[in-house]
Amino acid sequence: MSRWIVLAIPVGGVAEAYSDARTVAEFEGSTEDAESALLQAANTYEHGRWKVRRREIFKCSGRSYFVRVQGRTATYSLLVQLAELVHDSDAQPAVKPIS
C-alpha cells in the first residue's frame, strides 16, 4: 500500500499570505484510491472560500487538475496534485543491507 498526499497549490487570484501549497489529504491506499481522493479534492476544496458561485476543473494529467473557482467577489485558481511517497529517511528498510 502506498502513501499519498493531495496538494492544493494556488496559482492565481490569492493574496501573498495565502499563496503556499497546502496538504488537502494524506493517506495510504491504492492508485485508484488516490485518484479518487484527487478528484474529490478538485471538486470540493475551496481554499477558505465559502461562497463558491462557479467551479471549473481542467484535467492536466491523471495526477493533476487545474481548478478555477469564482467566488462572490473574486476568481482564483489552484493546481490540485497527487503525490506518492517515494522515499522516507525515517522508514525502516524492507531488506537489511549486506554487510
N, C-alpha and C positions, 0 to 999 in steps of 0.2 A: 504494500500500500504506500503510495507516495504522499508527501506533504506538499500542500499548495497554499498560495495566498492569492487573493484578488486585490489588485491595486486600483485606486482611482487617482488619476493624475490630472489636475486642472491644466488646461492649455489655453484658455481664453475667457475673459469676462469676470474673473475673480480678483479680489484685492490681493495685494502682495502678502498680507498676513495669512491668507488662506490658500496660498499657491503651492504648498507642499503636498507631496504624494501621501495618500492615506491608505492604510490596510483596511479593506472593507470586510474581508473574511480570511480566516486561516483555519485549515482543516486537513485531515488525512482522508484519502479516498482514491477512487479510480479516475482515469482520464475523463470518463463520462460524467462522474460526479462533479469534477472540476469544471467541465464545460457548462454543465447545468448551473452551477453556482455563479459562473461568469455571466451567463445570460440573465440570471435573476438580478445580479447587481446592476447590470446595464439597464434593466427595466425598472429598478426601484431606487437606486442610490440618488440622493438629491443634494449632496454636499451642503447640508444645513439649510436648504431652502424648503419651505413648507407650502408654498403656493405655486405649484408647477402647472402652467397652462398648456404647455406642449413639450413633448419629448421626441426627438428624432434619434434613431440608433442606426449607425452605419457599421457594417461588419468590415473590419480591416483584414482580419485573418481568423483562423479557428481559435486564436487565443487573445484577440483584442477587438474592442469596439470603440468607435468614436461616438460620443453621446453629446447632443446639443439640447440643452434644456432652456426653455423660455419660461421665466418667472413672471411675476406681476409687473416688475419694473425693469428687469434686465435679462439678457440672454448670456449664458455661459456654456463652455464646452469642456468635456473631460475625455481622457483616454482611459478606458477601463481595460485592464490587462490581467491575464492569468500567468502566474509564475510557479514553476515547480522547483522544489528544493533539490539542488544537485550536490551540495557539499555543506557539512556542518562540522566545524572543528571540535565541538563538544561531543559528537556522536562516537560511540564505540565502534571500532572497525568490525565488519562482519567476519573477516578472516584475519587471524593474527599474522603479522609479518614474519617471514622466515628469518631466523637469526643466524 
